[in-house]
Amino acid sequence: MDPPGTQDPAQLYPHPFVHELKLTTAQKIRGAVLGAVLFPVRVALAALFFLIMWPIASLRLAGLSAEERARPVSGWRRWVFHTPVLLLSRAVFFSLGFLWVRVKGRQAGPCEAPLLAVAPHSSFLDILVLVPTGLATVVSRSENTKLPVIGALLKFNQAVLVNRTDPQSRRQCVTQLKERLTSKGYWPQILIFPEGTTTNGKALIKFKPGAFMAGVPVQPVLLHYPNTLDTVRWTWKGTSWVRALWNTTSQFYTNITVEYLPVYTPSEQEKTDPTLYADNVQKLMAQALGVPATDYVMESRVPVRKLGRLSLPPEPPAKEAVRLLQLTGVSDMAAIVNLMIDSCHSDQDGWISSDQLTTLLGLTDRQTATKICDIYTKSEQVDLRQLALSLAAVSGVWSMETLINTAFTLHDGGSKGYLTAAELGDLLGALVGCSQPQAAQLHREMSSRGQPSQVDLKMLLAEHPTYLRLFTQYLQSGEAGLTAATPQTNGTTDTRCRTKQNGTVSSNKKAD
């Protein structure tokens, strides 16, 4: 583990969920002129090719029973319909400006590598990778089958479908993936984007382990867009998909390179631990790309980084609250925090409206209080305990021991001397500034020797090397200051140090 305070390599990179395309005035003028001509022509051509594909794709499975559709298409249905759809797919992207597709390396066959893992995932335009892979099978949301054209193409592809909000559907998806990936070439290769969402490509986010559960060899596939302007990326914040499409089609052409890396064969340990397998493939691909492998994930459509059982936003929300208060002329943050803590002790409920917050802090501008409430709850109310503790944590007005003691006192309902699972979740959410979905699991792990007491909380947050980073790196940094290459941990007492060298994996029990 890097010692506290060590420079975090991830701080050299913007966090991966924001992409802003910076254009000069000349580039904006050039884009507007070319876009006015090229955008409507190219989009119209792409739509035309999609419409031509629609009936061809629909005919591939026409007349087949449900049992026949559950098997891979073969015989005349494959060679009659596959090639036209492949050529038309290439025509779609040619019309959008992808005039050439450069391929590096060799694509392995389905028996050698049943799984193709593609990264980084930058945009909906990444689906172009299906063309050089020969229309490999994809994994998609079941809702997409209801879309015009797209639904027909997914059925043509015999895609593995999943409803992400339905746990049973997710389990069935994993089972179906295992069956196909272990079919020894009976089914075509499956192509996945293991990050599960689009990023700016400056770092790889944590790979989802679902497809790695089969324990079969995987071929990593890298996507490069070696262009002067990085127009294709569409992320959580920044450039929208419409703007990405406009900027891309406004160029004379857009370069893309598909690079096949050597097949990665999992060790016996990786076969039984899909998370370890996914982590090692992520690190391998990040090294080949020259970017960090991070613990970022998307959780409830919000980007977070994992620190043990904690979910940390890219930046502590309280940083913005401090900034807003400073803009109103607040300079004594310790006095403000103490004022809020005193109010918390007198009001056990803890919730406060923006009007009450304005009065409590003596603000002249109610809008500031409203903005602060919006940071935490997206409403005009906020848990004053959360606001006070998170402000104290990021501003450093108290020592770590004082902060932990105060947090325990505020959340120990009834002064019983221990925390329930809900109280622990509220306490951790207050320190971090956002809800903690895995707090109940953390409480179970801490409760192995009895209900978590104030001493147990101190041991967790002030002494355990994983959670100590919450104070020494994350809360005291301008960005989520956690080492990018840090091994992931899911527990509170020990974790595995995951590395792979020369095809072997070491697993050593130690604190993270």
C-alpha positions in Angstrom: 0.0 0.0 0.0 1.3 3.5 -0.8 1.9 5.5 2.4 -0.7 8.2 3.2 0.1 11.4 1.3 1.8 9.7 -1.6 1.1 11.4 -4.9 -1.9 9.6 -6.6 -1.2 8.7 -10.2 -5.0 9.1 -10.9 -4.7 12.8 -10.0 -2.7 13.3 -13.2 -5.8 12.4 -15.1 -9.3 14.0 -15.1 -11.8 11.5 -13.7 -13.2 9.3 -16.5 -16.8 10.4 -16.6 -16.4 14.0 -18.0 -15.3 14.9 -21.5 -15.4 18.4 -22.9 -14.3 19.1 -26.5 -12.4 22.3 -26.6 -12.6 24.0 -30.0 -10.9 27.1 -31.2 -12.9 29.8 -33.0 -11.5 28.6 -36.4 -12.5 25.0 -35.6 -16.0 26.1 -34.6 -16.4 28.0 -37.8 -15.0 25.1 -39.9 -17.3 22.6 -38.0 -20.4 24.8 -38.6 -19.7 25.1 -42.3 -18.9 21.4 -42.9 -21.6 20.2 -40.5 -24.3 22.2 -42.3 -23.4 20.1 -45.4 -22.1 16.8 -44.1 -24.3 16.2 -41.1 -27.7 15.9 -42.9 -26.2 14.0 -45.8 -24.4 11.5 -43.6 -27.2 10.9 -41.2 -29.6 10.4 -44.1 -27.4 7.9 -45.7 -26.9 6.0 -42.4 -30.6 6.0 -41.9 -31.1 4.6 -45.4 -28.7 1.8 -44.9 -30.4 1.0 -41.5 -33.8 0.8 -43.2 -32.4 -1.5 -45.9 -31.0 -3.8 -43.2 -34.3 -3.9 -41.3 -36.2 -6.4 -43.5 -33.0 -8.5 -44.2 -32.3 -8.8 -40.5 -36.0 -9.7 -39.8 -36.0 -12.4 -42.4 -33.1 -14.3 -40.8 -35.2 -15.8 -38.0 -38.6 -15.7 -39.8 -40.6 -18.9 -39.5 -38.3 -20.5 -36.9 -39.8 -21.9 -33.7 -38.7 -20.7 -30.2 -36.6 -23.9 -29.9 -34.9 -23.2 -33.2 -34.2 -19.6 -32.3 -32.5 -20.9 -29.1 -29.8 -22.5 -31.3 -27.2 -20.6 -33.4 -28.4 -19.9 -37.0 -26.7 -22.1 -39.5 -27.0 -23.3 -43.1 -28.5 -21.1 -45.8 -30.0 -18.7 -43.3 -26.5 -17.8 -42.2 -24.7 -17.3 -45.5 -27.7 -15.7 -47.3 -28.3 -13.0 -44.6 -25.0 -12.6 -42.7 -22.9 -11.0 -45.6 -25.5 -8.4 -46.7 -26.0 -7.2 -43.1 -22.2 -7.1 -42.5 -21.7 -5.0 -45.7 -24.6 -2.7 -44.9 -23.2 -2.2 -41.3 -19.9 -1.2 -42.8 -21.8 1.2 -45.1 -23.5 2.8 -42.2 -20.2 3.8 -40.6 -18.6 4.6 -43.9 -21.4 7.1 -44.5 -20.7 8.6 -41.0 -17.1 9.4 -41.9 -15.3 6.2 -40.8 -13.7 5.7 -44.2 -11.0 3.3 -43.0 -10.8 0.9 -40.2 -7.3 0.0 -39.3 -6.8 -3.4 -37.6 -3.8 -4.4 -35.6 -3.1 -8.0 -34.4 -5.0 -11.1 -35.2 -8.5 -12.0 -34.1 -8.6 -15.4 -32.4 -11.3 -17.9 -33.3 -14.3 -18.8 -31.1 -12.6 -22.0 -29.9 -9.4 -20.2 -28.9 -11.1 -17.2 -27.3 -14.9 -17.4 -26.9 -15.0 -13.9 -25.3 -13.9 -10.5 -26.8 -13.5 -7.8 -24.2 -13.4 -4.3 -25.8 -12.2 -1.1 -24.0 -12.2 1.8 -23.5 -15.9 2.2 -24.2 -16.2 5.8 -25.4 -19.4 6.2 -27.4 -22.3 4.5 -29.1 -20.1 4.7 -32.2 -17.9 2.0 -30.7 -20.3 -0.5 -32.1 -18.4 -0.2 -35.3 -16.0 -2.8 -33.7 -18.7 -5.4 -34.7 -17.7 -5.1 -38.3 -14.1 -6.2 -38.1 -15.1 -9.0 -35.6 -17.6 -10.4 -38.1 -20.7 -9.3 -36.2 -19.9 -11.1 -33.0 -22.7 -11.7 -30.5 -23.4 -8.8 -28.1 -25.0 -8.4 -24.7 -27.8 -5.8 -24.6 -30.7 -4.5 -22.5 -33.9 -6.4 -23.3 -35.7 -3.0 -23.6 -33.7 -2.4 -26.8 -35.5 -5.2 -28.7 -38.6 -2.9 -28.8 -36.8 -0.2 -30.8 -37.3 0.1 -34.5 -34.4 -1.4 -36.6 -32.3 -1.9 -33.5 -34.6 -4.6 -32.2 -34.5 -6.5 -35.4 -30.7 -6.3 -35.5 -30.4 -7.6 -32.0 -32.7 -10.6 -32.9 -30.6 -11.1 -36.0 -27.5 -11.1 -33.8 -29.1 -13.5 -31.4 -27.9 -11.2 -28.7 -27.9 -12.1 -25.0 -30.6 -9.9 -23.4 -30.8 -8.7 -19.8 -33.2 -6.5 -17.9 -30.7 -4.7 -15.5 -33.5 -3.9 -13.0 -34.6 -7.5 -12.6 -32.3 -9.7 -10.5 -33.8 -12.9 -12.0 -33.1 -11.6 -15.5 -29.5 -10.8 -14.5 -29.0 -14.3 -13.2 -30.5 -15.8 -16.4 -28.1 -13.6 -18.4 -25.1 -15.0 -16.6 -26.3 -18.6 -17.0 -26.9 -18.0 -20.8 -23.5 -16.4 -21.1 -21.8 -19.4 -19.4 -23.6 -21.8 -21.7 -22.6 -20.0 -24.9 -19.0 -19.2 -23.8 -18.4 -22.9 -22.8 -20.0 -24.3 -26.0 -16.5 -24.9 -27.6 -17.3 -23.0 -30.8 -20.9 -24.1 -31.2 -22.0 -20.4 -30.6 -20.2 -17.4 -32.2 -17.8 -15.3 -30.1 -19.4 -12.9 -27.6 -18.3 -9.3 -27.6 -18.6 -7.2 -24.4 -17.7 -3.7 -23.2 -16.8 -4.8 -19.6 -16.8 -1.2 -18.3 -20.5 -1.2 -18.8 -20.7 2.6 -19.5 -18.9 5.2 -21.6 -15.9 7.2 -20.4 -13.4 9.7 -21.7 -10.7 7.0 -22.2 -8.2 8.7 -19.7 -8.6 5.7 -17.4 -10.2 2.3 -17.4 -13.0 1.9 -14.9 -13.6 -1.3 -13.0 -14.7 -4.2 -15.3 -18.0 -6.0 -14.5 -17.3 -9.6 -13.7 -20.4 -11.2 -15.2 -18.9 -12.4 -18.5 -15.7 -13.6 -16.7 -17.7 -16.1 -14.6 -17.4 -18.7 -17.3 -13.6 -18.8 -16.7 -12.9 -19.1 -20.5 -10.0 -17.4 -22.3 -10.6 -13.9 -23.4 -9.1 -11.8 -26.1 -8.7 -8.1 -25.1 -9.5 -5.7 -27.9 -8.4 -2.0 -27.7 -10.2 0.8 -29.5 -8.1 3.8 -30.5 -9.4 7.1 -32.1 -6.1 8.7 -33.4 -7.6 12.0 -34.5 -6.6 15.6 -34.0 -10.1 16.3 -32.4 -11.5 13.7 -30.0 -15.1 14.0 -31.2 -16.6 10.6 -30.6 -16.7 10.5 -26.8 -20.0 10.8 -25.0 -19.8 10.7 -21.2 -21.8 11.2 -18.0 -21.1 15.0 -18.1 -19.9 17.1 -20.9 -20.4 16.4 -24.5 -23.9 15.0 -25.3 -24.5 12.2 -27.8 -26.1 14.6 -30.2 -23.1 16.9 -30.0 -20.7 14.0 -30.4 -22.5 12.9 -33.5 -22.5 16.4 -34.9 -18.8 16.9 -34.2 -17.9 13.5 -35.7 -19.9 13.9 -38.9 -18.6 17.4 -39.3 -15.1 16.1 -40.0 -13.9 15.0 -43.4 -13.2 11.6 -41.9 -12.6 9.9 -38.5 -9.8 7.4 -37.8 -10.4 4.3 -35.8 -7.9 1.5 -34.9 -9.0 -1.9 -33.6 -6.1 -3.6 -31.8 -6.3 -7.3 -30.9 -4.1 -8.2 -28.0 -2.9 -11.8 -27.3 -5.4 -14.2 -25.9 -5.5 -14.1 -22.1 -5.9 -17.6 -20.5 -7.1 -17.5 -16.9 -5.3 -19.3 -14.1 -7.1 -21.8 -11.9 -7.6 -19.2 -9.3 -9.1 -16.7 -11.8 -11.5 -19.3 -13.0 -13.0 -19.6 -9.5 -12.8 -15.8 -8.9 -14.4 -13.8 -11.7 -13.7 -10.5 -9.9 -10.0 -11.3 -9.8 -10.1 -12.4 -13.4 -11.8 -9.2 -14.5 -9.4 -7.0 -12.5 -6.3 -8.6 -14.0 -7.7 -8.2 -17.6 -8.5 -4.6 -16.8 -4.9 -4.0 -15.6 -3.5 -5.7 -18.6 -5.5 -3.5 -21.0 -4.8 -0.4 -19.0 -1.1 -1.1 -19.3 -1.3 -1.6 -23.0 -3.2 1.7 -23.3 -0.9 3.6 -21.0 -3.7 4.7 -18.6 -4.5 3.9 -15.0 -6.8 1.0 -14.0 -9.2 2.6 -11.5 -11.9 1.5 -9.1 -14.5 3.8 -10.6 -17.9 2.3 -11.3 -21.4 3.6 -12.1 -23.7 3.1 -9.2 -27.4 4.2 -9.6 -26.3 6.2 -12.6 -23.8 8.1 -10.5 -20.0 7.7 -10.9 -18.2 6.5 -7.7 -15.0 4.9 -6.7 -14.9 2.0 -4.3 -13.0 2.1 -1.0 -13.8 -1.2 0.7 -17.5 -1.0 1.3 -17.7 2.7 0.7 -18.8 4.5 -2.5 -17.0 7.7 -3.1 -18.1 10.4 -5.6 -15.3 11.8 -7.8 -15.1 14.7 -5.5 -16.6 15.1 -1.9 -19.9 17.0 -2.3 -18.9 19.1 0.7 -16.1 20.7 -1.3 -18.8 22.5 -3.3 -20.7 23.5 -0.2 -17.6 25.0 1.3 -17.0 27.0 -1.9 -20.6 28.3 -1.8 -20.3 29.4 1.8 -17.0 31.1 1.1 -18.5 33.1 -1.8 -21.0 34.5 0.7 -18.2 35.7 2.9 -18.0 32.9 5.4 -14.4 32.6 6.6 -14.7 30.9 10.0 -15.7 27.4 9.0 -15.1 26.1 12.6 -17.7 28.5 14.0 -20.2 27.5 11.3 -19.7 23.7 11.9 -20.0 24.2 15.7 -23.2 26.2 15.2 -24.7 23.4 13.2 -23.6 20.7 15.6 -25.2 22.6 18.5 -28.4 22.8 16.5 -28.3 19.0 15.8 -28.0 18.2 19.5 -31.2 20.3 20.2 -33.1 18.8 17.3 -33.0 15.0 17.2 -34.7 14.8 13.8 -31.8 16.6 12.1 -33.6 17.7 8.9 -33.6 21.4 8.1 -35.2 23.4 5.2 -33.3 25.9 3.1 -35.2 28.7 4.8 -34.2 27.4 8.3 -30.6 26.9 7.1 -30.5 30.5 5.8 -31.6 31.8 9.2 -29.3 29.4 11.2 -26.2 30.5 9.3 -27.2 34.2 9.0 -27.0 34.1 5.2 -28.2 37.1 3.2 -28.9 35.0 0.2 -31.5 32.1 0.4 -30.3 30.8 -3.0 -27.0 29.7 -1.4 -28.9 27.6 1.2 -31.0 26.1 -1.6 -27.9 25.2 -3.7 -26.3 23.6 -0.6 -29.5 21.5 0.0 -29.5 20.5 -3.7 -26.0 19.2 -3.5 -27.0 16.5 -1.0 -30.7 15.7 -1.6 -31.8 17.4 -4.8 -34.5 19.1 -2.7 -34.9 22.1 -0.4 -34.2 20.0 2.8 -31.0 18.5 4.1 -29.9 16.4 7.0 -28.0 18.9 9.2 -25.9 16.1 10.7 -24.7 15.2 7.2 -24.0 18.8 6.2 -22.1 19.6 9.5 -20.0 16.4 9.5 -19.1 16.5 5.8 -18.1 20.2 6.1 -16.0 19.4 9.1 -14.4 16.4 7.3 -13.3 18.4 4.2 -12.3 21.6 5.9 -10.2 19.9 8.6 -11.5 22.1 11.4 -11.4 19.1 13.8 -9.0 16.3 14.5 -9.9 12.9 13.1 -10.7 11.6 16.6 -13.0 14.5 17.4 -14.8 14.0 14.1 -15.4 10.3 14.7 -16.5 10.9 18.3 -19.0 13.6 17.2 -20.3 11.5 14.3 -20.9 8.5 16.7 -22.7 10.7 19.2 -25.0 12.2 16.6 -26.0 8.9 15.1 -26.2 6.7 18.2 -29.9 7.0 18.6 -30.9 6.7 22.3 -27.2 6.9 23.4 -27.2 3.0 23.6 -23.5 2.8 22.9 -23.6 1.0 19.6 -24.8 1.6 16.0 -27.5 -0.3 14.1 -27.0 -1.0 10.4 -29.1 2.0 9.4 -27.3 4.3 11.8 -23.9 3.1 10.5 -25.1 3.8 7.0 -26.3 7.3 7.9 -23.0 8.0 9.7 -20.8 6.9 6.8 -23.1 8.8 4.3 -22.7 11.9 6.4 -18.9 11.8 6.4 -18.7 11.0 2.6 -21.6 13.2 1.6 -23.7 10.6 -0.2 -25.7 7.4 0.6 -23.8 4.2 1.1 -25.6 1.2 -0.4 -23.2 -1.4 1.1 -23.3 -0.1 4.7 -25.5 -3.0 5.8 -22.9 -5.5 4.6 -20.2 -3.6 6.3 -22.2 -3.6 9.5 -22.6 -7.4 9.3 -18.8 -7.7 9.0 -18.2 -5.4 11.9 -20.8 -7.2 14.0 -18.9 -10.5 14.2 -17.8 -9.6 17.7 -21.0 -7.7 18.7 -22.7 -4.5 17.8 -20.3 -1.8 16.5 -19.3 0.5 19.4 -17.5 3.8 19.3 -14.2 2.0 19.8 -15.0 -0.3 16.8 -15.8 2.7 14.7 -12.4 4.3 15.6 -10.6 1.1 14.7 -12.3 1.0 11.3 -11.9 4.6 10.3 -8.7 5.7 12.1 -6.6 2.5 12.1 -7.7 0.2 9.3 -5.3 1.0 6.3 -8.1 0.9 3.8 -10.6 3.2 5.4 -7.9 5.5 6.8 -7.6 6.7 3.2 -11.0 8.3 3.5 -9.4 10.9 5.7 -5.8 11.0 4.6 -6.4 11.0 0.8 -10.0 11.4 -0.3 -11.5 14.1 2.0 -8.4 16.1 2.1 -7.8 16.2 -1.7 -9.4 18.2 -4.5 -10.1 15.0 -6.5 -10.9 11.5 -5.3 -7.4 10.9 -4.2 -7.2 7.1 -4.1 -4.4 5.3 -5.7 -5.5 4.2 -9.2 -3.7 0.9 -9.2 -4.7 0.0 -5.6 -6.0 -3.5 -5.3 -9.8 -3.5 -4.7 -11.1 -4.6 -1.4 -14.6 -5.6 -0.3 -14.1 -6.2 3.4 -13.0 -4.5 6.5 -10.4 -6.8 7.9 -8.4 -8.3 5.1 -8.2 -8.4 1.4 -6.3 -10.1 -1.4 -3.4 -8.4 -3.2 -4.1 -9.2 -6.8 -1.3 -9.3 -9.3 -0.5 -11.4 -12.3 3.0 -12.1 -13.5 4.1 -14.6 -16.1 0.7 -16.2 -16.1 0.5 -16.9 -12.3 -1.6 -15.1 -9.7 -0.5 -14.4 -6.2 -3.0 -14.1 -3.4 -1.6 -12.9 -0.1 -3.8 -12.3 2.9 -3.0 -8.9 4.3 -4.6 -5.5 5.0 -5.2 -3.4 1.9 
